[in-house]
Amino acid sequence: MNPTPKIKVTSETTAAVIVEGDRAPGVLSMTFAMNRAIEKARAAGIGLALVSHTTHSGPVGYYTQLAVRANMAGIAIMSSRPNMAYFGAKAAGVATNPIAIAVPSGPDDSVMLDMASSELALGKIKDALARGAVLPEAGALTKDGVPTTDPAQAAIPMPLGGAKGSGLSLMFEALTSLMLGNPLLEPALEGRERGHSQNGLAIAINIGAFTDTEGYREQMSALSRALKGLPPMEYGKEILLPGEPENRRLNARRRTGIPLPDSIWSQLSAAAEALDVPMPLST
């Protein structure tokens, strides 16, 4: 990552921009891109920003929420180097490329889908390793292509829904990297590795250019209530919308703090000590 990047727009049209990320942390370049997409959407009804040469972006749902706060729908997609099995192969051929879609709902709420194209996000595997937990069946392969539930052996995540997940990941590469002339998958697969890099796509849709914004919010809220009113498969179980479990977990963390495994705390403490940064006592 470049800690002092010069993020800039290299070309633009009425509704689209191309952003050079200059190897910035993804949170910087993708926030920049979504804000430019929102500006375009205010004038053209829709705005699209393609980002080249960025790095790890974190949870992409964050960028779609920028659009929601502007009374717009937001879409964010990232592409990266091969780290996930392609359907039918026992080696990495595509990436765990994520997509997030968020729309406003109710007076000050939203519905957001934020998902990787893999059965297990890489962060989930690392979390399981830190907690000493077992992975679900059919979630990952070892480096030799053997199915495993051991997070210490898991090296290659499996695609979500088999061919569906690897197909999504492939098309995300086509919509981002190839559009930018900065392919990531094929050079790595052919042995022309160029180091870590990601490309991204941010889209903002100005709801007010197509329909009444408040009416849209009310309709989305009514749809959410109708879905949550469906009979559950199991008695006493609640019907949840995309993003609800994550929102509840976020609110709980804000109240009680973030639980960290001892191994993660030790790594953070060691990094802080190396940088001469004081750390609070672990609780």
N, C-alpha and C positions, 0 to 999 in steps of 0.2 A: 504494500500500500504506500501511496505517496502522501505524506502528512501535510504537504503544502502544495496541493494541486491547483492548476489553473483551469478550472472547469469553464467551458465556454460553448456557445452556440456556433456551429461551423456553417450551417446553412438552414434556411427556413422557407416555408411557403405560408399561405394564408392560414392553414390549419395544422401545420406540422413543423417540427424542428429536429435537427440532429445535434446531439450534445456530445462533445469530447470530454470524457471523464478524467483523463490524465491520471489514471490509476488511483483515483480518490477512493476513500472508504465509501462503500455503496450508499450509506445513509446520506452522504453529502450530495453525490451526483444524482441519485434518484429523487431526492427532495427537490433539488434544482430542476430536474426534468419535469416532475409533476407540477411544480409551480408554473413552469413555462406552458405546459399543456393546459392548465387552468386558464391562463391568460388567453391562449388561442381559442379555447372553448367559449369564453365570454363573447368573443367577436364572431366566431364562425359556427358556433353550436357544438363543435367537437374539436378537441385538441389532441395531438399525438406527438410524443417525444421519444425518439430512439437514442439510446445512450451506448456509446462504445468505450472500451478500455476502462471499465470500472472494476471494483473488487467486491468482496462479500457484502451483501446488502441487508442481512438480517431478515426479520419478518416483513414480507412485502406488503402485508395488510396495512402497515403504517402509512404507506404512500397513498393507498386508496382512501384512507380516512382524511387526508388533506383535501381530496376532491369533495368528499361528503361535507366537510365543514364549509365548503364554498357552494353548497346546495347542488352538487353535481354527483353523478355516478363516476366511480373510479375503477380502472383496471390496471394492474401491474404484473409484469412477467419478467423473469430473469432467465438467462441462459449461461451455462458454464461448461467446463471441460468434462470429458467422460468420467463418471464415477458411479453410474447405475447400470445394471444389466439391461441389455436390449432383449426384448421378448424372444425366447428360444435360444439365447446365447448364454454361456456361463462366464462371460467376461463383460467388463464395463464397455458400453458402446454409446450411451447417451448420459445425460445428467439428471440429477434430481430436481430439474427445473421447476420452480414454483409459479403459481398464479394466484392472484387475489382479485376479487371483485367485491365492491362495496356500493351499496345504495342507501340513501337516506330513508328513514322510516319514523313515523310519529313526529312529535314536535322537535325532539332533540336526540333521536336515536338513529341506529343504522342496522342493516343486516349485511354481514360480511362473510364471504367464503375465502379462506386463506389456506392453501394446501400445496404440498409438494406433489410431484408426479410419481413419487415412490411410495411403496407400502410403509416405509419408515423413513422419516427425515434423518439426516446424519446427526443432527442434534439429539434426537431421541435415542440413537444408538450410544452416543457418548454419555448421555444422562443415565442410561441403563448400566453402562460400565461403571460409572462413578457410584451408583447406588447398589451395585452387585445384583442387579435384576436380570431375569431371563427375557430374551426377545421372543415375540410371537413366532409361531411356525410360518415358514415361507416368507419371512421378512427380509432375509439377507443371505449372502453367500460368503464363504471364505475367499481368500485371495486366489485359491485354486479352483473356485467355482463349485464348492460343495455347500449345500444348504446347512445353516447353523442357527442355533438359538443363543449362542454364547457371544455376548457383545465384544469380548476380547478378541474373538476370531472373526467377527463380522467385518468384512472389507468392502463388499459390494451390495448395496441395497437392491431389492427387487422392485420392478415397476408396479405401480398401483393398478390393480385389475388386469395384470398381464399385458396383452397387446395394447390396451387402452392407455395405460400409463406411459409406456415407451413411445407410443404414437404421439401422445400429447407433447412429450419432451422433444421429440424430433421436430414437430411443427413449431414449437417455441424457438428452436434454433433457426428455423427457416424464417420466422417472423422478426427475429432480432438480429442475430449475427450475420446471416446472409444478406439481409437488407442493408446492413452497414458495410458489407464487404470485409468483415472481420470474422471469418469462420473460426469456431472453437473446436468442434467435434472432429471433423475430418483431418485437420493437421495433426491432432493428437493421436488419432487412430492410425495414421500413416507414419508415425514416428517423428513428426516435425513439431515436437513440443515446444511451446514458447513461454512457459511459465504461467502462473495463475492469472486469469483474467475473466471478467464477466461482461456481458452485454445486457441491456435492459430495455424495456418498453413501458411507457406510462401513457395512459389514455384518460382524458377527462371528458365527460359528456354533460353538456349544459342542459339539464332537464327543462329549464324554463324556455328553451328554444323550441321545445316540442309539445309541452303540456304545462298545465298549472303546477307549480312546484309544491304548493301546500296540498293540492289534491293528490299529487303523486305520493307524498308522505302518508296521507290518510289511507290511500288505497294499499300501500305496502304494509301499513300497520294492520289494516283489516285482513289482508291475506295472511299475515303472521298469526293473528288470533285464530283464523279459521284452521290453519295447519296445526296449531298447538291444541286445538279442540278435537282433533281426530282421536279415535280410540287407540290406546297404546297396545303394542303386542303383549306386554306383560302388565298385569294389574299393579297399579301404584307407580308405574314408571312415567316420567314426564317426557313429552315430545319437545325436543330442542331444535332451535333454528341454528343455521351456520353462525359461528362466532359466539354463541351463548356460553358454552363451557369455558372458553378462553376469557370472556368478559368477567364471568363469576370468579375465575381463578385470579384475574388481575385485581378485582376489587378486594378479594381476600388477602392477597399479597400486600396491597396498600394498607390494610388494617394491621396485619400481623408480621409483615416482613417476608423475606425470601429465604426459604430453607435451603441450605447448601450442604451437600455431602462433605465429610471431613477431607476427602482427597481434593475436592475443588477448592475448599478454603485454604488448604496447604499450598496449592499452586498459586492462588491469588496472593497469599502472604509472601511467598518466595519472590513473586514478580514485584510486589510493592517494596520489599526489602532491597531488591536489586536497584530499584529506582529511588530509594531513600524516601519512600512515601509512607507516612504513618498509617497503620491499620487499626480500626477499632477492635476491641476484644470480641472474640466469637462467642455467641450465646447458644 
